[in-house]
Amino acid sequence: MYFVYVLKSESSGRRYVGMTNNLERRLKEHNSGKMKSTKAFIPWEIIYTENYSNRTEAREREKYLKSSAGRRYLRTINIIS
């Protein structure tokens, strides 16, 4: 099982989209400062997830949510403003 997730920084309000096969571990990595792209905006909280049965589908969805069309989709379901 793979997860596509959206995080929100509690300190800055920034959003981050990613994918993983272990959501709890990945959130701990983001909040421990191990990830260069997110360590400046700790702490993070999960605000949205989607489940996929394989890595390929999850990666395609992650790429979509990072695109402008994906950001528009997240706005329509009130995940981001």
ZAPA-798591 format. One record per atom (N, C-alpha, C, O): x, y, z; atom name; residue number from 0. Coordinates in steps of 0.02 Angstrom, whole numbers. Example, Ala and Ser with C-alpha at 12.3 -4.5 7.8 and 13.67 -1.06 7.14 Angstrom:
residues 2
node x:660 y:-284 z:390 at:N i:0 .
node x:615 y:-225 z:390 at:CA i:0 .
node x:660 y:-165 z:390 at:C i:0 .
node x:712 y:-166 z:423 at:O i:0 .
node x:642 y:-112 z:354 at:N i:1 .
node x:684 y:-53 z:357 at:CA i:1 .
node x:645 y:2 z:394 at:C i:1 .
node x:670 y:57 z:402 at:O i:1 .
This chain:
residues 81
node x:42 y:-59 z:0 at:N i:0 .
node x:0 y:0 z:0 at:CA i:0 .
node x:44 y:62 z:0 at:C i:0 .
node x:92 y:67 z:38 at:O i:0 .
node x:28 y:109 z:-43 at:N i:1 .
node x:64 y:173 z:-47 at:CA i:1 .
node x:16 y:229 z:-32 at:C i:1 .
node x:-44 y:225 z:-45 at:O i:1 .
node x:43 y:283 z:-4 at:N i:2 .
node x:4 y:340 z:14 at:CA i:2 .
node x:30 y:402 z:-20 at:C i:2 .
node x:91 y:413 z:-24 at:O i:2 .
node x:-15 y:443 z:-46 at:N i:3 .
node x:2 y:510 z:-68 at:CA i:3 .
node x:-27 y:556 z:-15 at:C i:3 .
node x:-84 y:547 z:7 at:O i:3 .
node x:13 y:603 z:8 at:N i:4 .
node x:-8 y:644 z:65 at:CA i:4 .
node x:6 y:718 z:53 at:C i:4 .
node x:49 y:737 z:14 at:O i:4 .
node x:-32 y:758 z:89 at:N i:5 .
node x:-20 y:831 z:90 at:CA i:5 .
node x:-7 y:849 z:163 at:C i:5 .
node x:-47 y:833 z:207 at:O i:5 .
node x:48 y:883 z:174 at:N i:6 .
node x:66 y:908 z:240 at:CA i:6 .
node x:55 y:983 z:242 at:C i:6 .
node x:59 y:1017 z:191 at:O i:6 .
node x:41 y:1008 z:301 at:N i:7 .
node x:37 y:1080 z:312 at:CA i:7 .
node x:84 y:1098 z:369 at:C i:7 .
node x:83 y:1065 z:421 at:O i:7 .
node x:124 y:1149 z:359 at:N i:8 .
node x:169 y:1173 z:411 at:CA i:8 .
node x:128 y:1212 z:462 at:C i:8 .
node x:93 y:1260 z:444 at:O i:8 .
node x:133 y:1193 z:525 at:N i:9 .
node x:97 y:1228 z:577 at:CA i:9 .
node x:129 y:1297 z:591 at:C i:9 .
node x:96 y:1342 z:617 at:O i:9 .
node x:193 y:1305 z:574 at:N i:10 .
node x:227 y:1369 z:587 at:CA i:10 .
node x:218 y:1420 z:531 at:C i:10 .
node x:213 y:1479 z:544 at:O i:10 .
node x:218 y:1397 z:468 at:N i:11 .
node x:216 y:1444 z:412 at:CA i:11 .
node x:154 y:1439 z:369 at:C i:11 .
node x:140 y:1484 z:330 at:O i:11 .
node x:116 y:1384 z:375 at:N i:12 .
node x:57 y:1375 z:332 at:CA i:12 .
node x:74 y:1345 z:264 at:C i:12 .
node x:29 y:1335 z:224 at:O i:12 .
node x:138 y:1332 z:250 at:N i:13 .
node x:157 y:1302 z:186 at:CA i:13 .
node x:128 y:1232 z:179 at:C i:13 .
node x:111 y:1200 z:228 at:O i:13 .
node x:123 y:1209 z:116 at:N i:14 .
node x:99 y:1142 z:102 at:CA i:14 .
node x:154 y:1102 z:68 at:C i:14 .
node x:198 y:1130 z:35 at:O i:14 .
node x:153 y:1036 z:78 at:N i:15 .
node x:201 y:991 z:46 at:CA i:15 .
node x:164 y:928 z:24 at:C i:15 .
node x:125 y:900 z:62 at:O i:15 .
node x:176 y:906 z:-37 at:N i:16 .
node x:145 y:846 z:-65 at:CA i:16 .
node x:200 y:793 z:-73 at:C i:16 .
node x:254 y:808 z:-99 at:O i:16 .
node x:186 y:732 z:-50 at:N i:17 .
node x:234 y:678 z:-57 at:CA i:17 .
node x:201 y:611 z:-61 at:C i:17 .
node x:139 y:606 z:-60 at:O i:17 .
node x:241 y:558 z:-65 at:N i:18 .
node x:215 y:489 z:-66 at:CA i:18 .
node x:260 y:444 z:-26 at:C i:18 .
node x:320 y:458 z:-19 at:O i:18 .
node x:231 y:391 z:2 at:N i:19 .
node x:270 y:345 z:43 at:CA i:19 .
node x:232 y:279 z:50 at:C i:19 .
node x:172 y:275 z:33 at:O i:19 .
node x:266 y:228 z:74 at:N i:20 .
node x:232 y:166 z:91 at:CA i:20 .
node x:224 y:158 z:166 at:C i:20 .
node x:197 y:108 z:190 at:O i:20 .
node x:249 y:208 z:204 at:N i:21 .
node x:242 y:207 z:277 at:CA i:21 .
node x:230 y:279 z:301 at:C i:21 .
node x:278 y:317 z:311 at:O i:21 .
node x:168 y:296 z:309 at:N i:22 .
node x:149 y:365 z:323 at:CA i:22 .
node x:174 y:390 z:391 at:C i:22 .
node x:198 y:446 z:396 at:O i:22 .
node x:170 y:349 z:442 at:N i:23 .
node x:193 y:369 z:509 at:CA i:23 .
node x:268 y:384 z:509 at:C i:23 .
node x:290 y:434 z:537 at:O i:23 .
node x:307 y:339 z:479 at:N i:24 .
node x:380 y:348 z:476 at:CA i:24 .
node x:397 y:412 z:437 at:C i:24 .
node x:441 y:450 z:457 at:O i:24 .
node x:362 y:422 z:382 at:N i:25 .
node x:377 y:480 z:339 at:CA i:25 .
node x:362 y:546 z:375 at:C i:25 .
node x:400 y:594 z:370 at:O i:25 .
node x:306 y:548 z:412 at:N i:26 .
node x:291 y:609 z:450 at:CA i:26 .
node x:344 y:622 z:503 at:C i:26 .
node x:364 y:679 z:513 at:O i:26 .
node x:367 y:569 z:536 at:N i:27 .
node x:421 y:577 z:586 at:CA i:27 .
node x:484 y:604 z:554 at:C i:27 .
node x:519 y:646 z:583 at:O i:27 .
node x:500 y:580 z:493 at:N i:28 .
node x:559 y:605 z:458 at:CA i:28 .
node x:552 y:679 z:442 at:C i:28 .
node x:600 y:717 z:451 at:O i:28 .
node x:494 y:700 z:419 at:N i:29 .
node x:483 y:771 z:405 at:CA i:29 .
node x:490 y:812 z:469 at:C i:29 .
node x:522 y:865 z:468 at:O i:29 .
node x:461 y:789 z:523 at:N i:30 .
node x:461 y:828 z:585 at:CA i:30 .
node x:526 y:824 z:624 at:C i:30 .
node x:537 y:864 z:670 at:O i:30 .
node x:570 y:777 z:608 at:N i:31 .
node x:634 y:772 z:642 at:CA i:31 .
node x:688 y:814 z:608 at:C i:31 .
node x:743 y:820 z:634 at:O i:31 .
node x:672 y:842 z:550 at:N i:32 .
node x:720 y:884 z:515 at:CA i:32 .
node x:765 y:845 z:468 at:C i:32 .
node x:815 y:873 z:444 at:O i:32 .
node x:750 y:782 z:454 at:N i:33 .
node x:791 y:741 z:409 at:CA i:33 .
node x:782 y:760 z:335 at:C i:33 .
node x:826 y:746 z:294 at:O i:33 .
node x:726 y:792 z:319 at:N i:34 .
node x:712 y:809 z:250 at:CA i:34 .
node x:732 y:882 z:237 at:C i:34 .
node x:705 y:928 z:267 at:O i:34 .
node x:780 y:892 z:192 at:N i:35 .
node x:806 y:958 z:178 at:CA i:35 .
node x:751 y:1006 z:155 at:C i:35 .
node x:751 y:1065 z:174 at:O i:35 .
node x:704 y:981 z:115 at:N i:36 .
node x:653 y:1024 z:87 at:CA i:36 .
node x:601 y:1046 z:138 at:C i:36 .
node x:565 y:1095 z:125 at:O i:36 .
node x:595 y:1013 z:194 at:N i:37 .
node x:543 y:1030 z:242 at:CA i:37 .
node x:568 y:1050 z:311 at:C i:37 .
node x:528 y:1071 z:353 at:O i:37 .
node x:632 y:1043 z:325 at:N i:38 .
node x:656 y:1053 z:393 at:CA i:38 .
node x:649 y:1125 z:418 at:C i:38 .
node x:646 y:1136 z:478 at:O i:38 .
node x:648 y:1173 z:374 at:N i:39 .
node x:642 y:1243 z:395 at:CA i:39 .
node x:572 y:1262 z:418 at:C i:39 .
node x:562 y:1315 z:446 at:O i:39 .
node x:524 y:1218 z:405 at:N i:40 .
node x:454 y:1235 z:419 at:CA i:40 .
node x:421 y:1188 z:469 at:C i:40 .
node x:359 y:1182 z:470 at:O i:40 .
node x:460 y:1155 z:510 at:N i:41 .
node x:436 y:1109 z:562 at:CA i:41 .
node x:394 y:1149 z:612 at:C i:41 .
node x:411 y:1206 z:626 at:O i:41 .
node x:341 y:1122 z:639 at:N i:42 .
node x:313 y:1054 z:633 at:CA i:42 .
node x:262 y:1049 z:576 at:C i:42 .
node x:233 y:1099 z:555 at:O i:42 .
node x:253 y:988 z:552 at:N i:43 .
node x:207 y:972 z:498 at:CA i:43 .
node x:150 y:929 z:524 at:C i:43 .
node x:159 y:890 z:571 at:O i:43 .
node x:91 y:936 z:493 at:N i:44 .
node x:35 y:892 z:508 at:CA i:44 .
node x:6 y:867 z:442 at:C i:44 .
node x:7 y:903 z:392 at:O i:44 .
node x:-20 y:807 z:443 at:N i:45 .
node x:-52 y:778 z:383 at:CA i:45 .
node x:-122 y:807 z:377 at:C i:45 .
node x:-161 y:803 z:425 at:O i:45 .
node x:-138 y:836 z:319 at:N i:46 .
node x:-204 y:863 z:309 at:CA i:46 .
node x:-244 y:826 z:256 at:C i:46 .
node x:-305 y:837 z:249 at:O i:46 .
node x:-211 y:780 z:218 at:N i:47 .
node x:-247 y:744 z:165 at:CA i:47 .
node x:-206 y:683 z:145 at:C i:47 .
node x:-145 y:687 z:140 at:O i:47 .
node x:-240 y:627 z:134 at:N i:48 .
node x:-206 y:566 z:109 at:CA i:48 .
node x:-250 y:531 z:58 at:C i:48 .
node x:-311 y:537 z:59 at:O i:48 .
node x:-217 y:495 z:14 at:N i:49 .
node x:-249 y:449 z:-33 at:CA i:49 .
node x:-210 y:385 z:-33 at:C i:49 .
node x:-149 y:386 z:-27 at:O i:49 .
node x:-244 y:328 z:-40 at:N i:50 .
node x:-211 y:262 z:-40 at:CA i:50 .
node x:-209 y:233 z:-111 at:C i:50 .
node x:-256 y:241 z:-150 at:O i:50 .
node x:-153 y:200 z:-126 at:N i:51 .
node x:-144 y:168 z:-191 at:CA i:51 .
node x:-113 y:99 z:-181 at:C i:51 .
node x:-75 y:89 z:-134 at:O i:51 .
node x:-129 y:53 z:-225 at:N i:52 .
node x:-105 y:-15 z:-218 at:CA i:52 .
node x:-34 y:-25 z:-244 at:C i:52 .
node x:-1 y:-74 z:-226 at:O i:52 .
node x:-10 y:21 z:-287 at:N i:53 .
node x:59 y:13 z:-311 at:CA i:53 .
node x:94 y:81 z:-317 at:C i:53 .
node x:62 y:134 z:-318 at:O i:53 .
node x:159 y:77 z:-320 at:N i:54 .
node x:201 y:137 z:-320 at:CA i:54 .
node x:190 y:180 z:-382 at:C i:54 .
node x:192 y:241 z:-377 at:O i:54 .
node x:180 y:149 z:-439 at:N i:55 .
node x:172 y:186 z:-502 at:CA i:55 .
node x:111 y:232 z:-499 at:C i:55 .
node x:115 y:290 z:-517 at:O i:55 .
node x:55 y:205 z:-477 at:N i:56 .
node x:-7 y:245 z:-471 at:CA i:56 .
node x:3 y:303 z:-421 at:C i:56 .
node x:-18 y:359 z:-434 at:O i:56 .
node x:35 y:288 z:-366 at:N i:57 .
node x:46 y:339 z:-314 at:CA i:57 .
node x:92 y:394 z:-341 at:C i:57 .
node x:78 y:453 z:-330 at:O i:57 .
node x:144 y:376 z:-377 at:N i:58 .
node x:191 y:426 z:-404 at:CA i:58 .
node x:156 y:470 z:-455 at:C i:58 .
node x:167 y:531 z:-456 at:O i:58 .
node x:114 y:441 z:-498 at:N i:59 .
node x:77 y:481 z:-547 at:CA i:59 .
node x:32 y:531 z:-512 at:C i:59 .
node x:27 y:589 z:-533 at:O i:59 .
node x:-2 y:508 z:-460 at:N i:60 .
node x:-48 y:553 z:-423 at:CA i:60 .
node x:-9 y:608 z:-387 at:C i:60 .
node x:-30 y:665 z:-386 at:O i:60 .
node x:49 y:591 z:-358 at:N i:61 .
node x:91 y:641 z:-325 at:CA i:61 .
node x:111 y:695 z:-375 at:C i:61 .
node x:106 y:754 z:-360 at:O i:61 .
node x:134 y:674 z:-434 at:N i:62 .
node x:154 y:722 z:-485 at:CA i:62 .
node x:96 y:767 z:-505 at:C i:62 .
node x:104 y:827 z:-516 at:O i:62 .
node x:36 y:737 z:-510 at:N i:63 .
node x:-23 y:776 z:-528 at:CA i:63 .
node x:-39 y:828 z:-474 at:C i:63 .
node x:-51 y:886 z:-490 at:O i:63 .
node x:-38 y:808 z:-411 at:N i:64 .
node x:-55 y:854 z:-357 at:CA i:64 .
node x:-4 y:910 z:-350 at:C i:64 .
node x:-19 y:963 z:-322 at:O i:64 .
node x:57 y:899 z:-374 at:N i:65 .
node x:108 y:951 z:-373 at:CA i:65 .
node x:102 y:999 z:-432 at:C i:65 .
node x:133 y:1052 z:-432 at:O i:65 .
node x:61 y:981 z:-481 at:N i:66 .
node x:52 y:1024 z:-540 at:CA i:66 .
node x:1 y:1078 z:-525 at:C i:66 .
node x:-33 y:1076 z:-474 at:O i:66 .
node x:-5 y:1127 z:-570 at:N i:67 .
node x:-55 y:1180 z:-559 at:CA i:67 .
node x:-126 y:1152 z:-561 at:C i:67 .
node x:-169 y:1175 z:-523 at:O i:67 .
node x:-139 y:1103 z:-603 at:N i:68 .
node x:-205 y:1071 z:-605 at:CA i:68 .
node x:-219 y:1035 z:-539 at:C i:68 .
node x:-276 y:1036 z:-515 at:O i:68 .
node x:-169 y:1003 z:-511 at:N i:69 .
node x:-176 y:968 z:-448 at:CA i:69 .
node x:-189 y:1016 z:-390 at:C i:69 .
node x:-229 y:1002 z:-346 at:O i:69 .
node x:-155 y:1073 z:-391 at:N i:70 .
node x:-167 y:1124 z:-339 at:CA i:70 .
node x:-238 y:1151 z:-345 at:C i:70 .
node x:-271 y:1164 z:-295 at:O i:70 .
node x:-262 y:1160 z:-407 at:N i:71 .
node x:-332 y:1182 z:-416 at:CA i:71 .
node x:-380 y:1130 z:-388 at:C i:71 .
node x:-429 y:1148 z:-356 at:O i:71 .
node x:-366 y:1066 z:-400 at:N i:72 .
node x:-408 y:1012 z:-372 at:CA i:72 .
node x:-409 y:1015 z:-296 at:C i:72 .
node x:-463 y:1010 z:-266 at:O i:72 .
node x:-351 y:1024 z:-265 at:N i:73 .
node x:-348 y:1028 z:-192 at:CA i:73 .
node x:-387 y:1089 z:-166 at:C i:73 .
node x:-416 y:1086 z:-112 at:O i:73 .
node x:-388 y:1143 z:-205 at:N i:74 .
node x:-428 y:1201 z:-185 at:CA i:74 .
node x:-502 y:1185 z:-189 at:C i:74 .
node x:-541 y:1207 z:-146 at:O i:74 .
node x:-523 y:1148 z:-241 at:N i:75 .
node x:-595 y:1133 z:-248 at:CA i:75 .
node x:-621 y:1089 z:-192 at:C i:75 .
node x:-680 y:1092 z:-176 at:O i:75 .
node x:-578 y:1048 z:-163 at:N i:76 .
node x:-601 y:1005 z:-107 at:CA i:76 .
node x:-580 y:1036 z:-40 at:C i:76 .
node x:-583 y:1003 z:12 at:O i:76 .
node x:-561 y:1101 z:-42 at:N i:77 .
node x:-545 y:1140 z:18 at:CA i:77 .
node x:-487 y:1114 z:59 at:C i:77 .
node x:-487 y:1122 z:120 at:O i:77 .
node x:-438 y:1084 z:28 at:N i:78 .
node x:-378 y:1061 z:62 at:CA i:78 .
node x:-328 y:1119 z:66 at:C i:78 .
node x:-294 y:1127 z:117 at:O i:78 .
node x:-323 y:1159 z:14 at:N i:79 .
node x:-279 y:1217 z:15 at:CA i:79 .
node x:-319 y:1278 z:-4 at:C i:79 .
node x:-373 y:1273 z:-34 at:O i:79 .
node x:-293 y:1336 z:14 at:N i:80 .
node x:-327 y:1398 z:-4 at:CA i:80 .
node x:-291 y:1434 z:-59 at:C i:80 .
node x:-313 y:1488 z:-80 at:O i:80 .
